[in-house]
Amino acid sequence: MNPSDTSLARLGWAQFFEDGLARLGVEDGRPGRLTASLGRLFQVSMAEGEIEAEVAGHLRHAARAAIDMPAVGDWVVLHPELTSIVGVIDRRSVLVRKVAGQVAEGQVLAANVDRVIVTASLSSQVRERGIERYLTMAWESGATPVVVMTKSDLVDNPDDALGAVRDVANGVDVLAVSNVTGEGLDAVREVLQPGLTAVVVGPSGAGKSSLINGLRNSAELATGEVRADQKGRHTTTHRQLYHLPGGAMIVDTPGIRELQLWHSDDGIAMAFSDVEELAARCRFTDCAHHAEPGCAVLAAMEAGQLSAGRLASYRKLRRELAALAIRTDARAEAQQRRGWKQLTKAMRAMPTKRG
């Protein structure tokens, strides 16, 4: 398939995916992009149009975890009869969070995205710590984050809130928009160039679907009122990729009540690069930034160059990721032990040759 094919290029096809298709070596396979998850079925966009297909059994069995399964945004290879997905092309980027609860497993929110739009509402209390979390996840994905503060029409003076967000966004663009008046939407469109794919993430009630409706000049996506306690109501029930009038694509996602990070060492280094740069100046390389002599991080906090809240957030996320690493290592070890037990049991059940 020629990567310059205009129908595939409209979906974000590039040489990277062409090379990945060649590596898979699926004879007579047809490339397509997953645009919606519909339970066992996926909606797939191809050069010829839209189809629905399910994942082939061998792919399901080969997947070591849910994170290995196809997700919205993935480029896949379909069987020549276009009934099943028989291969997944290597991802250029992937946005992952930890599933809710105690299970140490990742969940893909979107694959092959270029921009992660982190949304929060100006009409409710701005939670800087939550934005830091989303930015950590966004940087880890390999995409570039943008913060979009919605509902600017509901506040008299958004500048104070925007300034607080910029303080923790660490060089990331922070934009204010009104989905009612349309103010600020052009600034968002400027970062969504033709051929790029974005994903919108944020808590329930942040105005994600309304933002996408505004960018699409449409009222197609269902939206809901925020409850009296300022917590949002879920209106998006599944992930879906949409085309924007300017040629970009955007993935809508359900609101996240509580964001738990998946492995994000690079992401936290990017989201907290100001803290990491200070840490590099500490006297001791293993400085924990609590009470050690010569700690550049504590010195910056005492001088008012770093807020206590941001340092506390950095420490908390570092502890969370360290605990996750221990749990996932233990899970992998347990899976390996189960595999050896099953193999041993199977070998014992084999008939013994007698001389």
C-alpha positions as CSV (number, residue, x, y, z in Angstrom):
1,M,0.0,0.0,0.0
2,N,1.4,3.3,-1.0
3,P,1.8,5.6,2.0
4,S,1.0,8.6,-0.2
5,D,-2.5,7.2,-0.8
6,T,-4.7,10.2,-0.1
7,S,-7.5,8.1,1.6
8,L,-5.0,6.6,4.1
9,A,-3.1,9.8,4.5
10,R,-6.4,11.4,5.6
11,L,-6.4,8.8,8.5
12,G,-2.8,9.6,9.5
13,W,-1.0,7.0,7.5
14,A,2.8,7.7,7.3
15,Q,6.0,5.9,6.4
16,F,6.4,4.7,10.0
17,F,3.3,2.6,9.6
18,E,4.2,1.5,6.1
19,D,7.5,0.1,7.5
20,G,5.6,-1.6,10.3
21,L,3.2,-3.2,7.9
22,A,6.1,-4.6,6.0
23,R,7.6,-6.0,9.2
24,L,4.4,-7.9,10.0
25,G,4.6,-9.7,6.7
26,V,0.9,-10.6,6.5
27,E,0.2,-11.8,3.1
28,D,-2.6,-10.0,1.3
29,G,-3.4,-8.1,4.5
30,R,-5.2,-4.8,4.3
31,P,-4.3,-1.8,6.5
32,G,-7.0,0.2,8.4
33,R,-7.3,2.4,11.5
34,L,-9.4,1.6,14.5
35,T,-11.9,4.5,15.0
36,A,-14.2,3.0,17.7
37,S,-14.4,0.2,20.2
38,L,-17.8,-1.5,20.1
39,G,-17.4,-4.4,22.6
40,R,-16.0,-7.4,20.7
41,L,-16.2,-5.5,17.4
42,F,-14.1,-2.6,16.3
43,Q,-15.0,0.1,13.8
44,V,-12.2,0.3,11.2
45,S,-11.6,3.0,8.7
46,M,-10.0,1.9,5.4
47,A,-9.2,3.5,2.1
48,E,-12.5,2.1,0.8
49,G,-14.6,3.2,3.8
50,E,-15.8,2.0,7.2
51,I,-16.2,-1.7,8.2
52,E,-16.7,-3.6,11.5
53,A,-14.3,-6.4,12.4
54,E,-13.3,-8.5,15.4
55,V,-9.9,-9.5,16.7
56,A,-8.7,-12.8,15.4
57,G,-8.4,-15.6,18.0
58,H,-4.6,-16.0,17.6
59,L,-4.1,-12.3,18.5
60,R,-6.2,-12.6,21.6
61,H,-4.3,-15.7,22.8
62,A,-0.9,-14.1,22.0
63,A,-1.7,-10.9,24.0
64,R,0.2,-11.0,27.3
65,A,-2.1,-8.3,28.8
66,A,-4.9,-6.0,27.9
67,I,-2.4,-3.3,26.9
68,D,-1.3,-5.6,24.0
69,M,-4.8,-5.7,22.5
70,P,-5.9,-3.3,19.7
71,A,-7.1,0.1,20.8
72,V,-8.7,3.1,19.2
73,G,-6.1,4.9,17.1
74,D,-4.2,1.7,16.3
75,W,-3.3,0.8,12.7
76,V,-4.2,-2.8,12.1
77,V,-4.0,-5.4,9.3
78,L,-7.2,-7.1,8.3
79,H,-7.8,-10.5,6.7
80,P,-8.3,-10.2,2.9
81,E,-12.0,-10.9,3.4
82,L,-12.1,-7.9,5.9
83,T,-13.8,-9.9,8.6
84,S,-11.1,-10.0,11.2
85,I,-8.1,-8.1,12.5
86,V,-5.0,-10.4,12.1
87,G,-2.2,-8.0,13.1
88,V,-1.4,-4.7,14.9
89,I,1.2,-2.4,13.4
90,D,3.8,-1.0,15.8
91,R,2.6,2.0,17.7
92,R,4.3,5.4,17.3
93,S,2.8,6.6,20.6
94,V,0.4,5.2,23.2
95,L,-1.5,6.8,26.0
96,V,-1.9,4.4,29.0
97,R,-3.3,4.6,32.5
98,K,-3.5,2.1,35.2
99,V,-6.9,0.4,35.5
100,A,-8.9,1.3,38.6
101,G,-8.5,-0.7,41.7
102,Q,-5.7,-2.9,43.0
103,V,-5.0,-4.8,39.7
104,A,-1.6,-3.9,38.3
105,E,-2.6,-3.7,34.7
106,G,-2.4,-0.9,32.1
107,Q,-5.3,0.3,29.9
108,V,-4.8,2.0,26.6
109,L,-6.8,5.2,26.2
110,A,-5.6,5.9,22.6
111,A,-2.8,4.9,20.3
112,N,-0.8,6.8,17.7
113,V,-1.7,10.3,18.9
114,D,0.3,13.4,18.3
115,R,-1.3,15.7,20.8
116,V,-2.9,15.1,24.2
117,I,-5.4,17.7,25.2
118,V,-5.7,17.9,29.0
119,T,-9.0,19.5,29.9
120,A,-10.2,21.1,33.1
121,S,-13.1,23.5,33.9
122,L,-12.5,27.1,34.9
123,S,-16.0,27.1,36.5
124,S,-15.0,24.7,39.3
125,Q,-12.0,24.7,41.6
126,V,-8.9,24.2,39.5
127,R,-6.9,21.2,40.8
128,E,-3.3,21.8,39.9
129,R,-2.2,18.4,41.3
130,G,-4.6,16.6,39.0
131,I,-3.3,18.5,36.0
132,E,0.2,17.5,36.9
133,R,-1.0,13.8,36.9
134,Y,-2.5,14.2,33.4
135,L,0.6,15.9,32.1
136,T,2.8,13.1,33.4
137,M,0.7,10.5,31.6
138,A,0.6,12.7,28.4
139,W,4.4,13.1,28.3
140,E,4.9,9.4,28.8
141,S,2.8,8.6,25.8
142,G,5.3,10.2,23.4
143,A,2.8,12.8,22.3
144,T,2.9,16.6,23.0
145,P,0.4,17.8,25.7
146,V,-1.7,20.9,25.6
147,V,-3.9,22.2,28.5
148,V,-7.3,23.5,27.6
149,M,-9.3,25.2,30.3
150,T,-12.9,25.2,29.4
151,K,-16.0,27.2,30.3
152,S,-14.2,30.6,30.4
153,D,-17.6,32.2,29.8
154,L,-18.7,31.2,33.4
155,V,-15.9,33.1,35.2
156,D,-15.4,36.9,35.4
157,N,-11.6,36.8,35.5
158,P,-9.9,33.6,34.4
159,D,-6.4,35.0,34.5
160,D,-5.7,34.0,38.1
161,A,-6.7,30.4,37.5
162,L,-4.8,30.3,34.2
163,G,-1.7,31.6,35.9
164,A,-1.8,28.9,38.5
165,V,-2.1,26.2,35.8
166,R,0.8,27.7,33.9
167,D,2.9,27.5,37.0
168,V,2.5,23.7,37.1
169,A,2.2,23.1,33.3
170,N,6.0,23.7,33.0
171,G,6.2,25.2,29.5
172,V,3.1,23.5,28.1
173,D,0.6,25.7,26.2
174,V,-2.4,26.6,28.4
175,L,-5.4,27.8,26.5
176,A,-8.8,29.1,27.7
177,V,-12.0,28.4,25.7
178,S,-15.7,28.8,25.8
179,N,-17.7,26.1,24.2
180,V,-20.7,28.5,24.3
181,T,-19.3,31.6,22.7
182,G,-16.5,29.8,20.7
183,E,-13.9,32.1,22.1
184,G,-10.5,30.4,22.1
185,L,-11.4,27.6,19.8
186,D,-9.2,29.0,17.0
187,A,-6.2,28.8,19.2
188,V,-6.9,25.1,19.8
189,R,-7.4,24.6,16.1
190,E,-3.9,26.0,15.5
191,V,-2.2,23.2,17.4
192,L,-4.3,20.6,15.4
193,Q,-2.6,20.6,12.1
194,P,-3.9,18.5,9.2
195,G,-3.0,14.8,9.5
196,L,-2.4,15.0,13.2
197,T,-4.3,13.0,15.8
198,A,-5.3,14.4,19.2
199,V,-7.0,12.8,22.2
200,V,-9.0,14.7,24.8
201,V,-8.7,13.6,28.4
202,G,-9.9,15.0,31.7
203,P,-12.3,14.4,34.5
204,S,-16.1,14.1,34.1
205,G,-17.7,17.5,33.6
206,A,-14.6,19.1,32.1
207,G,-16.3,19.8,28.8
208,K,-14.5,17.3,26.6
209,S,-17.4,16.4,24.3
210,S,-18.5,20.0,24.1
211,L,-15.0,21.0,23.1
212,I,-15.0,18.4,20.3
213,N,-18.5,19.6,19.2
214,G,-17.1,23.1,19.0
215,L,-14.0,22.0,17.0
216,R,-16.3,20.1,14.6
217,N,-18.9,22.8,14.4
218,S,-21.4,20.2,15.4
219,A,-23.7,19.3,18.3
220,E,-23.5,15.5,17.6
221,L,-21.8,14.4,20.8
222,A,-24.0,14.1,23.8
223,T,-23.2,16.5,26.7
224,G,-24.5,16.7,30.2
225,E,-25.0,19.2,33.0
226,V,-22.5,19.3,35.9
227,R,-24.0,18.2,39.2
228,A,-24.5,20.5,42.1
229,D,-21.3,19.1,43.7
230,Q,-19.4,20.2,40.5
231,K,-18.7,16.5,39.6
232,G,-19.4,15.7,36.0
233,R,-21.9,13.2,34.6
234,H,-20.5,10.6,32.2
235,T,-21.9,11.4,28.7
236,T,-19.2,9.7,26.6
237,T,-19.4,5.9,27.0
238,H,-16.7,4.7,24.7
239,R,-13.6,5.9,22.9
240,Q,-14.1,7.1,19.3
241,L,-12.0,8.9,16.7
242,Y,-13.6,11.8,14.8
243,H,-12.4,13.9,11.8
244,L,-12.2,17.7,12.2
245,P,-13.0,20.1,9.4
246,G,-9.3,21.3,9.2
247,G,-8.0,17.8,8.5
248,A,-6.9,16.7,12.0
249,M,-8.5,13.9,13.9
250,I,-9.5,13.7,17.6
251,V,-10.4,10.9,20.0
252,D,-13.1,11.5,22.6
253,T,-12.7,9.5,25.8
254,P,-15.0,8.9,28.8
255,G,-14.3,11.1,31.9
256,I,-11.8,9.7,34.4
257,R,-12.9,9.8,38.1
258,E,-9.5,9.0,39.5
259,L,-6.4,8.9,37.3
260,Q,-3.9,6.3,38.3
261,L,-0.6,6.4,36.4
262,W,0.9,3.5,34.6
263,H,4.7,3.3,34.3
264,S,5.7,6.9,33.7
265,D,9.4,7.5,34.6
266,D,10.0,9.5,31.4
267,G,6.7,11.3,31.8
268,I,7.4,12.5,35.4
269,A,10.8,13.6,34.3
270,M,9.2,15.8,31.6
271,A,6.2,17.0,33.7
272,F,8.5,17.9,36.6
273,S,11.6,18.9,34.7
274,D,12.0,22.0,36.9
275,V,12.2,19.7,40.0
276,E,14.5,17.3,38.3
277,E,16.9,20.0,37.1
278,L,17.1,21.2,40.8
279,A,17.7,17.7,42.0
280,A,20.6,17.3,39.7
281,R,22.4,20.1,41.7
282,C,21.9,18.4,45.1
283,R,25.1,17.4,46.9
284,F,24.2,13.7,47.1
285,T,23.0,11.8,44.0
286,D,20.6,9.8,46.2
287,C,19.1,12.9,47.8
288,A,15.5,12.3,48.9
289,H,14.8,16.1,49.2
290,H,13.6,15.8,52.8
291,A,16.3,17.1,55.2
292,E,19.6,16.3,53.5
293,P,22.4,18.9,53.6
294,G,23.1,20.6,50.3
295,C,19.7,19.8,48.8
296,A,19.1,22.2,46.0
297,V,15.4,21.3,45.8
298,L,14.7,22.3,49.5
299,A,16.8,25.5,49.0
300,A,14.7,26.5,46.0
301,M,11.5,25.9,48.0
302,E,12.8,28.0,50.9
303,A,13.7,30.8,48.4
304,G,10.2,30.7,47.0
305,Q,11.3,29.4,43.6
306,L,9.4,26.1,44.1
307,S,6.1,25.6,45.9
308,A,5.7,23.1,48.7
309,G,2.6,21.7,46.9
310,R,4.5,20.9,43.7
311,L,7.3,19.2,45.6
312,A,4.8,17.2,47.6
313,S,3.1,16.2,44.3
314,Y,6.4,15.1,42.8
315,R,7.3,13.0,45.8
316,K,3.8,11.4,45.8
317,L,3.9,10.4,42.2
318,R,7.5,9.1,42.5
319,R,6.3,6.9,45.4
320,E,3.3,5.7,43.5
321,L,5.4,4.7,40.5
322,A,7.9,2.9,42.6
323,A,5.1,0.9,44.3
324,L,3.6,0.1,40.9
325,A,7.0,-1.2,39.6
326,I,7.2,-3.6,42.6
327,R,3.7,-4.8,42.0
328,T,4.1,-5.4,38.3
329,D,7.4,-7.2,38.9
330,A,5.7,-9.5,41.4
331,R,2.8,-10.1,39.0
332,A,5.2,-11.0,36.2
333,E,7.0,-13.4,38.5
334,A,3.8,-15.0,39.6
335,Q,2.7,-15.5,35.9
336,Q,6.1,-17.1,35.2
337,R,5.7,-19.5,38.2
338,R,2.2,-20.4,37.0
339,G,3.6,-21.1,33.5
340,W,6.3,-23.4,34.9
341,K,3.7,-25.3,37.1
342,Q,1.5,-25.9,34.1
343,L,4.4,-27.1,32.1
344,T,5.5,-29.4,34.9
345,K,2.0,-30.8,35.3
346,A,1.7,-31.4,31.6
347,M,5.1,-33.2,31.5
348,R,4.1,-35.4,34.4
349,A,0.9,-36.4,32.6
350,M,2.8,-37.6,29.6
351,P,3.1,-41.4,29.3
352,T,6.5,-42.8,30.2
353,K,8.3,-45.0,27.8
354,R,9.2,-48.5,29.1
355,G,12.2,-50.4,27.9
